[in-house]
Amino acid sequence: MRIPCAALALCLLPGTLPAGPDLTGTISILDASFDGPLNRYDGRSGLWSTLPRRGNLMTNAAETVFIDHGVLGAEADALLPKVHEITPEGLALRTVAIPDAVLPALRAYMKATRQGDQADKIRFGTGEITTAHTWAQTYGYFEIEARIPRGRGRWPAFWLTYAGLGWPPEIDIFEAYGAGIAQPTKKDGRFNTSVHFDARGEGREEIYSTDIENPYAEPGTDPKPKERPRGDRSVFTFNKYQDSAAYGADIYSDFHIFAGTWTPEKVTFYFGKDRDSLREIYAAPTAEDVHSPMFLIANDQFTARGGWWPAPEDTLEQVLAPENAYMIRRIRVRAFEPELRLDMAAGASAYDDRDSVILDTPGDDTIAPGDGFDVIALSGGVDTIHLRRGKSNKIIRGFGPDDRVVFDSYPFLDAEDILSRLTQVGADVWLPSGADPGWPSTVIFRDRDVADFGADQFESRWPVALDVWRAEASRKRRPEFDIDGDGRLAGGTDGSWLNDQGRAIAMTGGPGPDRFVIASRDSRVVEPSPGSIDRIDTMIPLDLPANVEHGVARRPNALLRGTAGNDRLEAASPRALLQGEEGDDLYDIAPNATDVTIRLRAGDGHDRIRGAAAQALLAMGPALLARRDEWRMSAVPEGTLLTLGEDQSVLIEGLDEAAVRAILPAAE
């Protein structure tokens, strides 16, 4: 029996439903009001990505793709209706019929991104915005103020999804049905709130329990999650379909707020006309699978004429009318401020892999946090912050003109490259490093303007180029070979992946980030451009060529020797031998690379060893061994610092002094 809306609304006045969200202990991450140009992420700077990760276009409907201008070329853009537009009411996400003249370019793009078998079906394009390349977080508060488009077939949503590779988990703050136009449908006014999860972890192995019930389920409802097969596994869902009329709401005529709070214990959903009237409408437990960073997505969706909820032909023009858009007035994201406080003035170390708030001293500090989500609060002095790229983001408060950040393992070529990526987001400056293709990592400088920063405040050490061959669907998934047999391979302008296949090949890089795979002792690599982040994977003993600072030893017993600059030398197989030169080098040992030898010589600079296992060996040159009595060891937060001379040291991460002594050469 359907209760009249007015009568039911009287029963559900504010105060009769559970209370709205408690934002105590949260900090603002994003407050986007869409009253200016859409801040698109362009691969270097910006906030919002407008295509799915990797640039694939398919939605989950057979006839519809996500699309944006700038994808299919200028000729197609001139004919393609806008699916993203800033209006006086906010951001309009639209669904449009793709003009026939645009379809050839669309099909060519889909073929190039390995979706060509579906291209002939496509007739419609739709809009989305995501933070897939700029922001992901674990737990927090997520809110959208939006108005829902009318029309059967429309299915807009605001949701979170796993920032790594794979799916689920997923949290749907809402997914709403468009109201019938010619006649009402059973779905009018309805929207869904849900949490999806399965048993698989980051490596896709089944490690999580799915045998749980919802302790917050309403009396008389099934507390068990819904289970449905998906390939060789099952996906589980806690969800509730909501009737907006039950709250006296018309989600098609007015803006409303849909929100969710995600904590380690539960996910709680809210709905209301405004922030003051928000009330809890559903809650579900946080399953074991739902504790990893997620990024957010707001997208229109169109199930089209061949889908599961098709738009009738006679309403299509009204359903796709430009004014019938998914309107977004505001998106807010808040994070829980870390409870752990590390006060350096009280003697605490800033290095801790847990989420933390780090407080500096009044003087000059060197701050090197761990892998967690950290809020670094600067209060004075000249501070240097060392950041290593990982899954979590960083927030820096009080960053002054004399402070510096040293970036470790980010895809930043140099300080000028960093400056070009800075993005103004409200009152803050964001420095995104992209995703490759998972785990976006961003540093937020609180209450700053882009113009406040100078190149002398940044340094990039041991950079790693994004894996564009996985991150961009338009790239080939395999390297280029010398198919014509002329003994030469040349890189393109935007970066190439070249492989000699064990034959003598002359490989020449281009101005973009190149990757070389070399297995023949007679092959030669020439990298003419110093302005890119290039890498060599070697199966043979190799000296890094000029302008290549990143090498990976892929075969046992291979010697990899660096240049005079600051090199990144990695061991990816057992018994590799790594040797740097005068620069400050990073030696990175993979977990499966046992019995690795790292050779140090006098004058090698200030080096760092990462991933060292107890069976690794440090080999010292004769000049270093001759002054063995001068060596000094000291414990530092990251591990052990071995000082070898006035201007030479090596920091061994993760090992204490006893473990370092065990890998030093034996005294004669």
GUMIMI-285223 format. One record per residue (C-alpha): residue in three letters; x, y negated, z negated. Coordinates in steps of 0.02 Angstrom, whole numbers, plus 32768, in hexadecimal, padded with zeros to 4 digits. Layout:
N
ALAXYZ
...
// end
This chain:
668
MET800080008000
ARG80477F578033
ILE80347ED37FAB
PRO80137E237FEE
CYS80B57DBE7FEF
ALA80717D2E7F88
ALA80337DA17EFF
LEU80D57E037EF8
ALA813D7D647EF9
LEU80E47D2B7E5C
CYS811A7DCD7E09
LEU81CF7DB47E3D
LEU81EE7D017E09
PRO82A07CDA7DD5
GLY82BD7D217D29
THR82537DBD7D46
LEU82DA7E107DAF
PRO83887E387D6C
ALA83F67D9E7D62
GLY84617D5A7DEE
PRO851C7D717DFF
ASP85917D447D71
LEU86277CF17DC2
THR86887CD97D22
GLY873D7D087D3C
THR87377CF47DF9
ILE879A7C7F7E68
SER87687C377F0F
ILE87B97C847FA8
LEU874D7C428035
ASP86BF7BC48040
ALA86977BAE80F9
SER86097B378125
PHE861A7B3A81E5
ASP86087A7F81F8
GLY869D7A6F826D
PRO86EE7AD282FB
LEU86F57B8E82DE
ASN87A27BB48299
ARG87CB7C44830E
TYR88607CB482EB
ASP88CB7CB78389
GLY894B7D3B8357
ARG89B77CBE82F9
SER894B7C42829A
GLY88947C2A8271
LEU88157C7F8203
TRP878A7CD88262
SER87A47D6582DE
THR87147D6E835A
LEU87307E1E839C
PRO873F7EC68345
ARG87EC7F008311
ARG885F7F2A83A2
GLY87F37EC5841B
ASN877C7F538446
LEU86D07F118475
MET86537F9D8456
THR85D17F8A83CE
ASN856E801F838E
ALA84EA80018415
ALA84F6804D84C2
GLU84D37FAE8525
THR85267F2784BB
VAL85D87EEB849E
PHE86267E6A842B
ILE86677DDE8496
ASP86B17D2F848F
HIS86F67CAE8504
GLY87B07CC18526
VAL87A67D7E8542
LEU87737D9785F7
GLY87C87D018649
ALA87987C51867A
GLU87277C81870B
ALA86BF7CF6869F
ASP86BF7C7A860D
ALA86707BF6867B
LEU85DA7C688696
LEU85CE7CBD85EC
PRO854F7C708573
LYS85947C4084C9
VAL85817CC38441
HIS85DB7C5683BF
GLU85A57BA283AB
ILE85AD7B228320
THR85057AC98311
PRO84BE7A4B8295
GLU84797ADF8234
GLY851C7B40822F
LEU85697BCC8296
ALA84F87C1E8317
LEU85227CD38341
ARG84BF7D0083DC
THR84977D958448
VAL84957D708502
ALA84767DC885A7
ILE851D7DD68601
PRO85107D8886AE
ASP85277E01873E
ALA85BB7D9B877C
VAL86167DB986D7
LEU85FD7E7686D4
PRO86927EA08747
ALA870B7E4486D3
LEU86BB7E95863C
ARG86C97F438686
ALA877E7F2586B6
TYR87A77EEF8604
MET874E7F8585B9
LYS87AA7FF9862F
ALA884F7FAA85FC
THR88237FC68544
ARG87ED807B855D
GLN8731805C8552
GLY87138065860C
ASP86A380FE8602
GLN8621809385A8
ALA86347FF4860E
ASP85AF80168692
LYS85288018860C
ILE854E7F6C85C6
ARG84CE7EE385E1
PHE84D97E788542
GLY855C7E1F84DB
THR85537DED8425
GLY85BA7D8883A8
GLU86197DAF830A
ILE86997D618295
THR87107DC48227
THR87A87DB081B7
ALA87F47E5081FE
HIS88997DF88220
THR889D7D7A8192
TRP88517DB680EF
ALA881F7E538092
GLN88097E6E7FD9
THR87D67EEF7F59
TYR873E7EBE7EF0
GLY86F37E127EE6
TYR86587DAE7F13
PHE861C7D9B7FC6
GLU858E7D287FFB
ILE853C7CED809C
GLU84B57C6B80B6
ALA845C7C9A8156
ARG83BD7C9C81BC
ILE838C7D398219
PRO835C7D3982D3
ARG82B37D7C8309
GLY82967E088382
ARG82977EC38386
GLY83467EFC83B1
ARG83A17E76834B
TRP84037EBD82B7
PRO84777E39826A
ALA84E47E6481D5
PHE85637E298155
TRP85D57EB48118
LEU867F7EED80DC
THR86E67F7B8124
TYR87897FD58102
ALA88247F6C8129
GLY888E80058151
LEU8871807B81E1
GLY87D480E581E1
TRP872480D9819F
PRO86CF80D9811F
PRO86CC8089809D
GLU86517FFF80C6
ILE85E37F8A8061
ASP854D7F3E80B9
ILE851A7E9E8061
PHE84887EA080D9
GLU84507EE48181
ALA83AB7E9681B9
TYR83287EBF823A
GLY82E57E3982AE
ALA822A7E20829E
GLY81B97E57832B
ILE818D7DCC83A6
ALA80F97E0C840A
GLN80B77E6D8376
PRO80F27E9682C6
THR815C7F3082A6
LYS81707F9C820B
LYS821E7F5281F7
ASP81EA7E9B81EF
GLY823D7E44815C
ARG82A77EDB812F
PHE83617EE1810E
ASN83D67F6880CF
THR84587F648044
SER84D17FF7803E
VAL85778043800D
HIS85C780C7807F
PHE8652813D8049
ASP869E81E88067
ALA871F825C801C
ARG87B382258087
GLY884481BA804C
GLU88BC814A80A9
GLY890F81DF80FD
ARG88608221812A
GLU887882B880B9
GLU87E682E58048
ILE881A82AA7F9B
TYR878082507F57
SER86E982967EFE
THR864082737F4E
ASP85DC82D37ECC
ILE8595823A7E76
GLU84EC81EF7E4F
ASN84AF813D7E40
PRO849781137D88
TYR8444806F7DBD
ALA83BF80C37E29
GLU830D808A7E0D
PRO829C81027DAE
GLY824D81817E20
THR82D081727EAA
ASP835281F37EDA
PRO83F781C47E86
LYS845F822B7EFE
PRO84B081DA7F97
LYS847082018044
GLU84E3827880A2
ARG84F5827E815E
PRO857282DB81CA
ARG85F182798230
GLY866382E78296
ASP86C1835D8224
ARG868E83068182
SER85FC82BD8123
VAL85DC820580FF
PHE857B81D78063
THR850F813E8048
PHE84BB80E77FB7
ASN843C806D7FFE
LYS839780177FEA
TYR83287FC9806E
GLN82E97F228030
ASP82467ECA805D
SER82697E0F805D
ALA81AE7DEC8055
ALA81B07E3D7FAA
TYR82197DAA7F6F
GLY81A87D297FC2
ALA822C7D0C8048
ASP82257CEF8103
ILE82D47D19813D
TYR82AB7CE481F0
SER82707C3381CC
ASP82E27BFF813D
PHE83967C178107
HIS83B07C928079
ILE84467CD18019
PHE847C7D878021
ALA85087DB17FAA
GLY85657E3E7F56
THR85DD7E567EC5
TRP86577EE77ED3
THR86AD7F217E34
PRO870B7FC07E06
GLU866B80027DB8
LYS85DE7FD07E2E
VAL85A37F6D7EC4
THR85137EF77E9F
PHE84A97EA27F25
TYR844F7DFB7F15
PHE83CE7D997F78
GLY83817CED7F65
LYS83527C497FB5
ASP83EB7BF37F6C
ARG84767C137EEE
ASP84067BE87E59
SER837E7C627E8D
LEU83F17CF57EB4
ARG83B67D947E5F
GLU83F67E457E5B
ILE83977EB67ED3
TYR83FE7F567ED5
ALA84997FA67E89
ALA850080417EAE
PRO859B808D7E5E
THR8646806B7EA8
ALA867581157EF0
GLU872981537EE9
ASP873B81257FA1
VAL870B806F7F84
HIS87A580287F2D
SER880F7FEB7FBE
PRO881B7F3F8011
MET87907F15808D
PHE877A7E868107
LEU86D57E31812C
ILE86697E2B81C8
ALA85D17DC581F9
ASN858A7E00829E
ASP84F07DFB8308
GLN84BD7EA18351
PHE84487ED483DB
THR840B7F8483F0
ALA83CC7F52849C
ARG83537FAF8509
GLY83A2805B84FF
GLY83C8805C8446
TRP8377809E83A8
TRP830B8002838F
PRO82F77FB9843D
ALA82B67F0E846C
PRO82197F1784D9
GLU82377ED78588
ASP81AD7E54857D
THR81FF7E0384E3
LEU82B27E068520
GLU82B87D508553
GLN827A7D1784A8
VAL82EB7D90844A
LEU83837D4C84A6
ALA83517C9584A3
PRO83E77C2A846E
GLU83867BDC83DE
ASN835F7C8A839B
ALA840D7CA08352
TYR84547CF282B6
MET84757C4F825A
ILE84FD7C4681D6
ARG85057BAC8169
ARG858A7BE580EE
ILE85F97C7780BD
ARG864A7C7F8012
VAL86CA7CFB7FD2
ARG870A7D027F20
ALA878A7D767ED1
PHE879F7DAB7E1E
GLU88307D4C7DD3
PRO88AC7DCE7D96
GLU88A37DF07CDB
LEU895D7E147CCC
ARG89BD7D727CA6
LEU8A797D727CBB
ASP8AC07CD87C63
MET8B747CC17C9A
ALA8B8D7C3A7C16
ALA8B697CBF7B93
GLY8BE87D357BE2
ALA8B757D9C7C50
SER8BB07DDA7CF9
ALA8B4C7DA97D93
TYR8B6C7E547DE1
ASP8AD67EC37DC1
ASP8A737F297E40
ARG89D17F087DE5
ASP89637E737E12
SER89A07DE17DAA
VAL89A27D277D87
ILE8A587CEF7D82
LEU8A847C537D1E
ASP8B2C7C027D3F
THR8B9D7BA47CC7
PRO8BB37AE67CC6
GLY8C5E7AFD7D17
ASP8C9D7B487DBA
ASP8C5F7BF97DD4
THR8C787C8C7E49
ILE8BD27CE97E51
ALA8BC87D957EA2
PRO8B1E7DE47E85
GLY8AF07E997EA7
ASP8A727EE37F1F
GLY89D07EAD7EC9
PHE89577E1E7EE8
ASP89B47D927E91
VAL89897CDF7E65
ILE8A2D7C807E50
ALA8A187BE07DEB
LEU8AA77B647DFB
SER8AB67AD67D7F
GLY8B5E7A847D9E
GLY8C127A987DCE
VAL8C557AD47E74
ASP8C127B827E90
THR8C3C7C0B7F0D
ILE8BB87C917F2A
HIS8BE97D367F7A
LEU8B557D8E7FCB
ARG8B557E3B801A
ARG8AC97E658094
GLY8A507EE98055
LYS89967F0C804C
SER896D7E817FD1
ASN89657DC67FE9
LYS89B67D3C7F82
ILE89777C947F44
ILE89F37C0B7F16
ARG89BB7B787EAC
GLY8A1F7ADA7E93
PHE8A967AF67F25
GLY8B027A5A7F30
PRO8B717A0A7FB4
ASP8C0F7A537F67
ASP8BCD7B047F53
ARG8BF77B907FCD
VAL8BB17C388002
VAL8C1E7CC48045
PHE8BB87D4180AA
ASP8BF47DF680B0
SER8BB37E6C8138
TYR8B327DF4817D
PRO8B1F7DE0823B
PHE8B697D318234
LEU8BFF7D0B82A1
ASP8C3C7C718242
ALA8C037BD681E4
GLU8BC27B7F827F
ASP8B5B7C1982A8
ILE8B117C1381F9
LEU8AE57B5B820A
SER8A887B7D82AC
ARG8A197BFD8256
LEU89DE7B9181C6
THR89207B7C81C9
GLN88B57AFD816D
VAL88237B558119
GLY87C07AD680B5
ALA88307A8C8030
ASP88AF7B1A8040
VAL89347B4E80BC
TRP89337C0480F4
LEU89CA7C5D813D
PRO89877CFA8193
SER89FD7D8381CE
GLY897C7DE78230
ALA89547EA0822C
ASP89AE7F298285
PRO89237F608294
GLY88F57F7681DC
TRP891A7F1C813A
PRO89157E628161
SER89887E0180EF
THR89787D4780CB
VAL89C67CC88056
ILE89567C3B801A
PHE89A37B977FE2
ARG891F7B4B7F71
ASP88EF7A937F85
ARG896B7A6A800F
ASP89667A2380C0
VAL89C67A6B8152
ALA8A2279C58163
ASP8A6C79DD80B4
PHE8AE37A6680ED
GLY8B8F7A60813C
ALA8BFF7AE4818B
ASP8C7C7AD980FB
GLN8BF97B258087
PHE8BF27BCC80E2
GLU8C667C5B810C
SER8C3F7D018161
ARG8CAE7D948136
TRP8CB17E408188
PRO8C137E2081EE
VAL8BAD7EAC823B
ALA8B487E8D82D9
LEU8A937EC182D5
ASP8A737F688327
VAL8A177F1B83BA
TRP8A0D7FC48411
ARG89967FFE838A
ALA89497F568361
GLU89167F1E8410
ALA88A87F8E847A
SER88E67F3A8519
ARG89957F8084FA
LYS89CC802B8534
ARG89D680A884A6
ARG8A7880F384E8
PRO8B1F80AC851F
GLU8B55808185CF
PHE8BC980FC8628
ASP8C3C80EF86BF
ILE8BBC813F8732
ASP8C0D810387D4
GLY8CB78147879F
ASP8D1B80AA87C3
GLY8D6D80AD8718
ARG8D23800886E0
LEU8C957FD0866E
ALA8C687F1A864E
GLY8BF67ED485C8
GLY8B667E5C85E7
THR8B4A7DB085A3
ASP8ADB7DE58511
GLY8B437E7884D4
SER8B607F288514
TRP8B7E7FD984D8
LEU8C0A8029853D
ASN8C4780DE852F
ASP8CDF812B8588
GLN8C9D81DF8570
GLY8D4F82188552
ARG8D9081DB85FC
ALA8E0C81508620
ILE8D9F80B58632
ALA8DC67FFB8630
MET8D3B7FB085C6
THR8D227EF385C2
GLY8CAC7E9E854A
GLY8C407E068566
PRO8C167D6C84FF
GLY8B907DC8849A
PRO8BA77E4B8410
ASP8BF47EE58462
ARG8C067F988426
PHE8C8D80078470
VAL8C9D80C4845B
ILE8D4A81048488
ALA8D8581B8848E
SER8E1281B3850F
ARG8EC1817D84DF
ASP8ED18134858E
SER8E3980C28581
ARG8E4F80098564
VAL8DDC7F8B8512
VAL8DE57ED2853A
GLU8D787E5A84D8
PRO8D967DAF8526
SER8D1B7D5184B6
PRO8D477D258403
GLY8C977CE283E9
SER8C3A7D8383C5
ILE8C307E128348
ASP8C777EAB83A2
ARG8C957F5C8369
ILE8CF77FF683A0
ASP8CC780A88371
THR8D638110838E
MET8D7F81CC839C
ILE8E3B81B583AF
PRO8EC881578357
LEU8EAF809F8382
ASP8EF17FF18365
LEU8E637F738369
PRO8E757F038403
ALA8E737E4683F8
ASN8DCA7DF683D0
VAL8D837E988388
GLU8D7E7E9782CA
HIS8D0B7F2C82A7
GLY8D477FDE82BF
VAL8CFC8086828F
ALA8D6281278288
ARG8CEB81B082C4
ARG8D5B824A82CA
PRO8DC482A18245
ASN8E7C8273823C
ALA8E6681D682A6
LEU8ED3813F827D
LEU8E7A80988289
ARG8EEB8001827B
GLY8EAF7F4D826C
THR8EEC7EA782AD
ALA8F3C7E138254
GLY8E907DCB8231
ASN8E087DFA81B5
ASP8DCF7EA581F1
ARG8D467F1E81C3
LEU8D8A7FD081CC
GLU8D12805F81AE
ALA8D2D81188193
ALA8C99817F81D0
SER8CEF822981CE
PRO8D62828B815A
ARG8E1D82728154
ALA8E1C81CD81B1
LEU8EAF8158819A
LEU8E8C809D818E
GLN8F1380188194
GLY8EFC7F5D8191
GLU8F757ED081B2
GLU8F917E22816B
GLY8EDB7DED815E
ASP8E5B7E0A80D6
ASP8E117EB1810A
LEU8D7B7F1980D7
TYR8D917FD580D3
ASP8CE5802780D4
ILE8CDA80E380B5
ALA8C3C814380E2
PRO8BF881C08062
ASN8C27825580D1
ALA8CD7821480F3
THR8D4282748076
ASP8DFF82738064
VAL8E1181C980B6
THR8EBA817480AA
ILE8EC980B780A3
ARG8F77807680C8
LEU8FAA7FD08079
ARG90497F70809C
ALA909A7ED7804F
GLY90497E36808A
ASP8FA37E8480BA
GLY8F3C7DFF8063
HIS8EA67E147FF1
ASP8E4B7EB28025
ARG8DB17F0E7FEA
ILE8D867FC87FE9
ARG8CCF7FF87FEE
GLY8C8780A67FD7
ALA8D2980EE7F90
ALA8D18819E7F4C
ALA8D8C81EA7ECC
GLN8DE082527F54
ALA8E1181BA7FBB
LEU8ECA818E7FBD
LEU8F2380E77FBC
ALA8FC980F1801A
MET904480647FF9
GLY90CF8028806A
PRO9183802C802A
ALA91887F747FFD
LEU90EC7F867F91
LEU912D80227F3C
ALA91D07FC97F15
ARG91747F4C7EA8
ARG90FE7FC87E58
ASP91277F837DAC
GLU90D27EE07DDF
TRP902A7F307E07
ARG8F9D7EFF7D93
MET8EEF7F467D7F
SER8E5A7EEC7D37
ALA8DA37F177D28
VAL8D2C7EA77D8B
PRO8C6F7EB67D99
GLU8C797F097E45
GLY8CFE7F887E12
THR8DBB7F777DFB
LEU8E2E7EF07E3D
LEU8EDD7F2E7E64
THR8F557E9B7E6F
LEU8FED7ECC7ED6
GLY90487E267EDB
GLU90337D6B7ED2
ASP8FD17D637F76
GLN8F947E157F88
SER8F0B7E7C7F37
VAL8E8B7F017F5A
LEU8DE17F0E7F06
ILE8DA17FC07EFB
GLU8CE57FBB7EE8
GLY8C8D80337E75
LEU8D2780847E25
ASP8D6980667D77
GLU8E2280577D4E
ALA8E3781107D29
ALA8DEB81407DD1
VAL8E5A80C37E2B
ARG8EF781097DD9
ALA8EC481B57E1B
ILE8EC6817A7ED0
LEU8F6981187EC6
PRO900881697F0A
ALA906481CC7E86
ALA90F981787E35
GLU919F81C67E65
// end
